[in-house]
Amino acid sequence: MSAKSVVVVGATAPDIVKLITAINRAGSDNLALEGFLDDDPSKLGTEFMGYPVLGTTAALRDRFRDFWVANNVARDMPTRQKLVRRLASLHVTRHLTLIHPSIDTSYSKIGEGSMLQEGVVLGPLCEIGDHCVLYARAIIGHECIVEDVVFVGNNAIVGARGRVGTGAFIGLNSVIIPYLTIGARSTVGAGSVVVRNVPPDQTVFGNPARAGVQPAQSVAQMS
Ligand SMILES: CC(C)(COP(=O)(O)OP(=O)(O)OC[C@H]1O[C@@H](n2cnc3c(N)ncnc32)[C@H](O)[C@@H]1OP(=O)(O)O)[C@@H](O)C(=O)NCCC(=O)NCCS
């Protein structure tokens, strides 16, 4: 298998390097990580996880056209959405989909630019959209639809036949009972048990989950 030159956007979360290492070690892909891009000029010339910070995303157009790009702005979905749009405006089309070798992807679909960490469980016939982040041991039930740019935290469970709208954030260790819809750009707080549909642009938390104060950035940055 010939090596893919890879550059990661965002020198922020160390777990992407571990994921790339695990993929290479298992032989499921051959990823040559060249370094990071970051729009923070103070990071230029520094190293992150032993790899160089090569420059800004604007450098992509000239220098990184032949690279596969992994997007590592993981936990802040409005920022991630903005970054995806920015990469599109730079005509970056070779997005890397990173799937930990422990994951059984049979009977499921996973979109481009998504990152699935160790131990994620995908029920049959579920669909994961583009640029999603599923953290370790997240469970997506059978026949679920997870739309684009969705974050699912560690140990969170999306019950069977659920739908999670674009830009939603599912906090760690939360449970969404089957057949529910989490609206676009909504947030489910950590450890919540969601027992009703959640409309778009709403924050819910607790057991049973109820509406709370909405973080201003969700709507302002993603509309
Ligand atoms: C729900 C959430 C978004 C709210 O954030 P926030 O608006 O900054 O809320 P605050 O921290 O100001 O808390 C407001 C109130 O809600 C309560 N609260 C916050 N999050 C809660 C949660 N998950 N479950 C129950 N109560 C919660 C707080 O105790 C506080 O109560 P009080 O007013 O009686 O003191 C946030 O707490 C959360 O759960 N984020 C998810 C984090 C996560 O899973 N990250 C994954 C990273 S891997």
The ligand as a Gaussian input file, in Angstrom:
#p B3LYP/6-31G(d) Opt

LIG

0 1
 C      -24.548000      21.164000      29.485000
 C      -23.354000      22.067000      29.370000
 C      -23.074000      22.362000      27.875000
 C      -23.728000      23.363000      30.091000
 O      -22.648000      24.215000      30.089000
 P      -22.838000      25.705000      30.690000
 O      -23.912000      26.421000      29.950000
 O      -21.462000      26.323000      30.733000
 O      -23.407000      25.418000      32.130000
 P      -22.801000      25.771000      33.587000
 O      -21.529000      25.023000      33.801000
 O      -22.795000      27.257000      33.731000
 O      -23.922000      25.151000      34.544000
 C      -25.211000      25.715000      34.649000
 C      -26.005000      24.855000      35.609000
 O      -26.301000      23.604000      34.970000
 C      -25.758000      22.506000      35.737000
 N      -25.192000      21.572000      34.776000
 C      -24.280000      21.838000      33.800000
 N      -24.034000      20.758000      33.086000
 C      -24.768000      19.773000      33.585000
 C      -24.932000      18.410000      33.253000
 N      -24.264000      17.855000      32.230000
 N      -25.790000      17.680000      33.963000
 C      -26.495000      18.230000      35.000000
 N      -26.382000      19.540000      35.366000
 C      -25.528000      20.282000      34.660000
 C      -24.682000      23.141000      36.613000
 O      -24.484000      22.388000      37.793000
 C      -25.272000      24.499000      36.880000
 O      -26.250000      24.368000      37.878000
 P      -26.502000      25.547000      38.978000
 O      -26.919000      26.761000      38.184000
 O      -27.585000      24.983000      39.832000
 O      -25.189000      25.729000      39.658000
 C      -22.067000      21.449000      29.976000
 O      -22.085000      21.465000      31.397000
 C      -21.809000      20.024000      29.531000
 O      -22.328000      19.050000      30.074000
 N      -20.974000      19.906000      28.463000
 C      -20.594000      18.656000      27.881000
 C      -19.100000      18.384000      28.127000
 C      -18.651000      17.141000      27.408000
 O      -19.278000      16.115000      27.423000
 N      -17.535000      17.266000      26.706000
 C      -16.972000      16.195000      25.962000
 C      -15.507000      16.422000      25.866000
 S      -14.643000      14.931000      25.511000

